[in-house]
Amino acid sequence: MANGTGARVVSVDYRLAPEHPFPAGLDDAEEVLRWLRSTEPGRPVGVAGDSAGASLAAGLAIRARDQRIPLAAQLLLYPATDPGMTSASIAENGEGYFLTQHDMAWFYQQYLPDGVARAAEADLTRADVAGVAPAIVATAEFDPLRDEGAAYAGRLEDAGVPVEYVPGPGLIHGFAAFLGVVDAAEANLDQILASLRRHFNG
């Protein structure tokens, strides 16, 4: 991320479920965002994450809009947006491609236990996304989360948010970790980071 954008990267060691379910991790991310704004108020700031981190970044972009914290961009790599797990790719890619349907169900049980009321920051299918930061949304072809990520990009676009949707042909969930190993992953991420760099540079 730092090499591809030239930006300072701050990694948030947010609290994890099940010991700290929603909204603990999102609260931690918000605290770091506020700290960054206070320490360097004139510097462009974006939010980014992959997988669960992408879901937190999307929720944080909603909070930033509501609290008038300006963001240059939000980068969402294969985000989980639908705790109901209703998209076709959940079943289509639910076995055999690293992340499984069973994994996702277990993760949600830890993160949103006992049927806790799901705020829009966690159940992004219900979120009002108008006015959030410009977005780059990337998915992977053989990912259970592919369709919900694509759908979220569509919802952003429908709400008038500038959005770039980057599909990942032939890739699986977590491809950003395969740099130097999978050429297609590296090429895809190069494109994504070039787009993010343009957002930072205005």
N, C-alpha and C positions, 0 to 999 in steps of 0.2 A: 504493500500500500504506500509506504513512504517513498520507495524507489520509483514507483509508477506515477506518483502525483507531485512529488516534491513537497508534500505537506508534512507538518508535524502530526504524528499519530499518537493518540492517547488511548491506551487499552484499559477498559474498565473491568476491574476485578469484582463484578457484581455478585451479590449473594445468590445462592443456588437453592432450588427446590430439591427435595421435599422439606428440608429444614426451614427454608424461607420461600414459600410460595408467592404467587402474584399478590401484590404488586412490588415486592421487595426489590427485585432486580431492576425494574423500571424506575423505581424511586432512586436507586443508586446511580443509574445512568443520568437521570435528571440532575442530581446533585453535582455530578462531574461536569455536565453541560453548563450549569450555572457558574461553577468555579472557573471554567474556561472563559466564559463571557466576561466575568469580573476581572480576570487577570490580564486578558488581552482583548479589550472591548472593540478595537478597530480591525481585528483580524477575521477574515471569513471563516466560518465554522460549518462543518457538515457532520452528519451522523452516518454510520455505516456498520454493517454486520453481515454475517452469513448464518443461515439456518436460524437457530433460536436468537442469535444476535441480530439477525435481520428483522425478526419480529419485534424485538426490543427497539431497534432503530425506528421502525415504522410507528410504534406507539409513542416514542419520544418525539418524533416529528409532529404528531398530533398535539402532544402537550406543548411543544414549542410554539405552534400556531396559536393555541388557546392562551398562552401566557406572553405572546408577542416577543418571543425570542427569535430573532432572524436566523435562518439557516440557508447556507448556499446551496445545499443539496442533501438528499438522502440516498444512500446506496444500499439496496436490498438484494443480497445474493441468496437465491432460493429460500424465500421466507415462508414460514408457517403462518397462515392467516386465518384458517378455518378450524376451530376446535371441534366442530361437528364432523369433520373429515368426510365431507359429502362429495368431493370432486371425483371424477372418473379415474384420474391417474392414481388415486390412493389404492384402488383395487388393481388397476392395470399394472402398476409398478410396485405393488406392495410386497413382493418377495423377490429375492435374488439380485437386488441392486444396492446393496450396502444398507441403506435406510429402509426399514420395513414398516408395513401398516401396524404391526404389533408394537414396534418401537414407539411409533407416534402416539398410539393409544396410551401406552405406559407413561410417556413423557407428560401428556396432558393430565393424567391422573395425579402426577406429582405436582404439577404446576398450578392446576385448578382443581384442588381436591374437594370432595363432598358436595359436588354440584354448586360450588360457590358462584355467586352472580358474576357473570362475565362482562366486565366493562368493555367498551369498544376498543380500548387500548390493547386488550388481549384477544377479543373476538373481532378481528379486523373486517369481517364480512358485514358487520353492523356499524362500522365507523363512518362518521361524516368526515370525508377527506378533502372537502373543498378548502382551498387556501393553504394546504400544507406545502412544504418545500418541494422544489423540482426533484424528480425521482429518476433513478436508474434502477430498473428491476430486471434481474437475471434469473433464468430458470435452467434446468437441465432436462434433457429429453427423457431419460430413464430414472426419473425422480418421482416418488409418490406425491411430492408437493408441487409438481410442475403446473398443474391446471389451476390451483388456487393462487400461485404466484402470477400466472398470466392473467387470471381474473382480477387480481388486485391492481395490476397495471392498467387493465381496462377501466376499472372503477376510478382510478386516479385521472385517467384521460377524460372520462365522461364528466368528471367534476371540474374540468378545466385546468388541471395541474399539468405543467410540462413534464412529460414522461418519456423515457427511452426504454423500450422493452428489448432485452437481449436474450434470445433463446440460446440453448446450448445443445446443438445437435450432437448426438452420440455420447453425451456426458451424463454423469450420475451426480447425485447429491454429494456435496462436499468437494467439488472439483477444484475449488480455489486452493486446496491443500496439495494438489498434485503438480505444482509447478516444478519444472525440471524433470518430470516423469512422463506426463501426458502432453504432447504437443498441442492438441486441440484445446486443452484446458488453459494452457499458457496463452495461446492466441486469443481465446475468448476473454481472458482476464485483461490482456493488454488493451483490447478494445474498450472494455468497461472502465479501466483506470484512465484511459485517454479522455473519455467522456467526463469523468469526475474532475480531472484536471482542468478541463474547459470551464466547468462550473466554478471552480475556485478562482480561475483567472478572469472571470467575467466575460 
